[in-house]
Amino acid sequence: MTAHVKPKALDNFKARDFRMMIDGVWTEGDGMIERIAPGHSVVVSRYPAGNKADAERAIAAARKAFDNGPWPRMTGAERSNILLKAADLIAARADELAFLDCIESGKPISQAKGELGGAVDIWRYAAALARDLHGESYNTLGDGTLGVVLREAIGVVSIITPWNFPFLIVSQKLPFALAAGCTTVVKPSEMTSGSTLVLGEILIEAGVPAGVVNIVTGTGPEVGAPMTTDPDVDMISFTGSTGVGKLTMVNAAQTLKKVSLELGGKNPQIVFPDADLDAFVDAAVFGAYFNAGECCNAGSRLILHTSIAEEVTARIAELAKKVKVGDPLDPTTQVGAIITPQHLEKIGDYVEGAVKAGASVTLGGGALDLGLGQFMVPTILSGVEPDMAVAREEVFGPVLSVLTFETTKEAIRIANAIDYGLSAGVWSRDFDTCLTVGRKVRAGTVWMNTFMDGASELPFGGYRQSGLGRELGRHAVEDYTETKTLNMHIGARTGWWMPR
């Protein structure tokens, strides 16, 4: 972990000024929000500071486009072709989009490029689902009745995305809403709006009609709140913290909107003595420090059998020391910057609190001064007990908590003894052990002898306070629809209770 100097890529860099997109028109705001790169401490982007009026105009544009525009009335094949063109354009501008995500979020450039590749695949998958969306028919209701169940686009969807995976997460929502025929208002994080605004340019070029996708930048109170309360919005798709997710539900309840929430996680990896420990150690380091731990899916809790805990913890620490923390624009960097100085301080407070509660620091524990932005040493806390805050709450940083167990029943109890249920991992060469744990751990995804793998075809979401609903998978487009029953009577009605 050596110090770095300012990268040459930013020697002549000029901060980019963006505008919002409302009803197909690029729009200024009352002011501008400056984004300081967390890995370089320079201003890299400026976005319009949108307000309630901007959000309302965007919602009105989406409402008009849904009620009167062509998008919901196109064939699935027509929408699919436009989404496929968008995917091609995203691929063509992948380096530009990855660069924006890298400098605005602090993630490593190699990781950002990988996320763009995943996003392109998601857009193509959603395009295929646009042609597969269908209803049902029932001809078994008697000679005089035919039942048809239609699937119709739900309407106007508010999409609110976080800062940690700016382009990837909007890609887990927007193409599926568009495939269903919905119109949308998108609010990216005010810290990482750049790649989403470039996506607006791409969708216009791909042929998405004006008003179908509107992108409004600004803060949650100014822009996000009206997007969750406006009666012209039919559905909200939100990814972010559990606290804000709860507030979103409260706001949505005023008009009984449909809500899809992907929220926090405190994800365990349960490791038995017979596991492939070489494979696990690698997965443990990846799961804990990928995206600097600023990941709802991070494997931030290790639940190790007592017979292997000391050995495995030592091996993880040795491998973690080799992780390269540094300049996000360096292609060899594995862990980039922490999103803000305030968040770095919050992570440090969790570590300090754990030590005061009786845990010990096996590795790291503090900030790392590289002469750039804000960074943190990969950290391991040993001797963590299940009731400690660091074992129950989402730290959202490169901090790994190590707990131990004696029996399978105890391991499952520890894994489930929190408010979250997003994902989990189980490691054993015995398939019965993996299946037993996999079925009893309360989580939306359980990985067996791997961690943080994924595919566009596999649903993603959580139990309990990790959220509501699922993204991705073959039913993802259906989440943005309503069902309508057509009960059709054929011929004269018989059996009426009134005498004839």
C-alpha positions, 0 to 999 in steps of 0.5 A: 500500500504505497503512496501515489501521485496525482494521475496524469489523466487529470493533469489537463482535466476540466470539470464537466458541466451537465444539464437535466433532461426533462421532456426531451429537453436539456434543462438548467437548474437554479444552481449547480452541485459540484462533485469533488472526486473522492480519490483525487480531491478535485472538482470533476462534475457539476450538475443542476441543483433541481428542486420540487418544481423540476421534479413536478415538470418531469413527472408531468412529462412522464404522465403525458408520455404514458397517457398519450404518447407512443411508447406504451402503445408500441409492440414489444418488438419495437421497444425491444429494438430500441433497447437493443440499440441503446445497449449497443450505444452504451457499449460504444461509450463504455470507456466514457461512462466507466471514467465518470463512475470511477472519478465520481464514486472513487471505484477502481477504473478496472472495476467500473469497466467491468460493471459497464460490461454487466450493464450492457448485458442487462439492457440486452436481457431486458430487450429480450423480455420486452418481446416475451411479456404476455398475459393468460387465457382461460377457456375452462370456465364453461361454454359461455365464458372466456377469461383473459388476463392482460399485463399492462404497463403500470404507468409512471415510475420514479426510479431513485438510485444510489452513489455506489454503483451509479450506472449498474443499478440504474441498469437494473431498473430502467430497461425493465420499466421501459420494456414493460411500456412504462414512462419514468423519472430518474433521480441519480445520487447527487454525488454520482449523476454523470453517467446517468445523464450521459445515458439520457443522451444515449436513449435519445439517440436510440429513439426513446421518445421525449418524456419517456425518460426524464432525469432530474438531478438534486438532493433527496429532500428537493427532488426525491421526496416529490417523486415519492408523493406525487399522485401522478406517479404509479410506482417507485423503484428505490435503491439505497439505505434502509432508513430512506427506504422506510421513509419512501414507503411512508411517502408512497402510502399516501397514494398507495403506490407500488414500491420496490426497494433494494436496501441494506445488507449485513451478509454472512459467510458461514465456513465449515472445517471441511471447506476449500479454504484456499477458495474461501480465503480469496472469496472472503477478501473479495467479498469484504473489500470489493468496491471498498466495502461500499456494497449492500452485498458485501460479505462483511460478517464471517461466521467461522467454525471455532476449529479453523477460525484462528488459521483462516483469519490469519490467512485472510489478513495475509492476503488482504495485506496484498490488496492494492489500495490507491488511485482509482484511475490506476488499472492495477488498483483493487480498492479505491476511495471512500465516497466522502470524508464524512463517510470515512469518519463514520466507518472509523467510528464503527471500528472504534466502537467495536474495539471499545466493546471488546473486539480486536483489530487484526488488520488495518483499522484506520484511514490511509493517507495517499496524498489524494482523496480519502482512503481506508486500510482493509480492516479485520476485526476479530473477537466480534460478538453477535450483539455488537453494532459492527456485527448487526449494522451496515458499516458500508466500508472495508471492514470485516467482522469475524465471529465463531460458531460450534454447531450448524444450528448456532451458525444459522442462528447467528446468521439470522439474528439481524434485521437484514436478509439480502445475501449469504454464503456457505462453505462446505464440501458436503452438499447436505450441509450447504443445502441445509444452511442455504434453506434455513438462512433468511436471505434473498440470495445464498451462495454455496462455495462462492460469493457475489456471483451474479447474472442477469437471469437470476433475481436479486433482492432481500428478506426483511429490512433488506427490501421488497421485491426482486430485480433482474430475472425473467419476471423483472419486466412483470414487476412494472405491470398491472394485471387486468382480468377480462371476463367475457360472456358468450351468448345469453346468460343462464341461471340468473336468480330473477324469474324470466 
